[in-house]
Amino acid sequence: MTTRHRFHALPLALILALAPASAAFAQQSISKVNGSITAEAGQEYGSLETVNGSIRIGAGARVRNAETVNGSIKAGNSARTGSLETVNGSIRLEEQVEVDGDLETVNGSIFVGRDGRIAEGIETVNGAIGLVAARVGGDIETVTGDLTVGAGSHVRGGIRYHKPSMVRFNVGKKQRPPRVIIGPNAVVEGPLVFEREVKLYVHTSARIGAITGATAIRYDTDRAPAE
């Protein structure tokens, strides 16, 4: 091999040597106690975990799973993740996000954008849940928040509102019951079980399972009736 050929071969050898290390770095897991975590768009990661901080997953990123205690979780368009869990914070998925697991929070809302795919269920205690033309493979469970199964959404499981574990007293003010809306052409395959008072609105084009604990108010407009 001539000197000129060796000169051009060295950068290629260096690139090949560094490639495995770069791939390993791209799939790293990140764990913190205090501080937010950002998964860069289009990159691949392992587990993302923090205690006090939010987690942001960029568009097109792949993440094994993400978990925080005090903070929100947000995933950009076309991200792919495993289960997403927080205690005090919201979970928001933009369009075409795929979750190979479940979504779970205690005090916070959950929103799944258009064409989102959740392989398992969705659960929160205190927070609203909203779906926009999304697919959910399991049940939706909550206690106090509003729920909107938006137009064209499909829930393969059922819906369950659990009875609150304690009574909250508001002097001079009665607490509003949660609003549950099943929108146009939405499908809920499983049963709808309500262990507490709710206002249930079901579009005439929607298909749902058996209802226990509530009476459906049918509507045929684009939006559910205002209270």
Rosetta blueprint (number, residue, H / E / L):
1 M L
2 T L
3 T H
4 R H
5 H H
6 R H
7 F H
8 H H
9 A H
10 L H
11 P H
12 L H
13 A H
14 L H
15 I H
16 L H
17 A H
18 L H
19 A H
20 P H
21 A H
22 S H
23 A H
24 A H
25 F H
26 A H
27 Q L
28 Q L
29 S L
30 I E
31 S E
32 K L
33 V L
34 N E
35 G L
36 S L
37 I E
38 T E
39 A E
40 E L
41 A L
42 G L
43 Q L
44 E E
45 Y E
46 G E
47 S E
48 L E
49 E E
50 T L
51 V L
52 N E
53 G L
54 S L
55 I E
56 R E
57 I E
58 G L
59 A L
60 G L
61 A L
62 R E
63 V E
64 R E
65 N E
66 A E
67 E E
68 T L
69 V L
70 N E
71 G L
72 S L
73 I E
74 K E
75 A E
76 G L
77 N L
78 S L
79 A L
80 R E
81 T E
82 G L
83 S L
84 L E
85 E E
86 T L
87 V L
88 N E
89 G L
90 S L
91 I E
92 R E
93 L E
94 E L
95 E L
96 Q L
97 V L
98 E E
99 V E
100 D L
101 G L
102 D L
103 L E
104 E E
105 T L
106 V L
107 N E
108 G L
109 S L
110 I E
111 F E
112 V E
113 G L
114 R L
115 D L
116 G L
117 R E
118 I E
119 A L
120 E L
121 G L
122 I E
123 E E
124 T L
125 V L
126 N E
127 G L
128 A L
129 I E
130 G E
131 L E
132 V L
133 A L
134 A L
135 R E
136 V E
137 G L
138 G L
139 D L
140 I E
141 E E
142 T E
143 V L
144 T L
145 G L
146 D L
147 L E
148 T E
149 V E
150 G L
151 A L
152 G L
153 S L
154 H E
155 V E
156 R L
157 G L
158 G L
159 I E
160 R E
161 Y E
162 H L
163 K L
164 P L
165 S L
166 M L
167 V L
168 R L
169 F L
170 N L
171 V L
172 G L
173 K L
174 K L
175 Q L
176 R L
177 P L
178 P L
179 R E
180 V E
181 I E
182 I E
183 G L
184 P L
185 N L
186 A L
187 V E
188 V E
189 E L
190 G L
191 P L
192 L E
193 V E
194 F E
195 E L
196 R L
197 E L
198 V L
199 K E
200 L E
201 Y E
202 V E
203 H E
204 T L
205 S L
206 A L
207 R E
208 I E
209 G L
210 A L
211 I E
212 T E
213 G L
214 A L
215 T L
216 A E
217 I E
218 R E
219 Y E
220 D L
221 T L
222 D L
223 R L
224 A L
225 P L
226 A L
227 E L
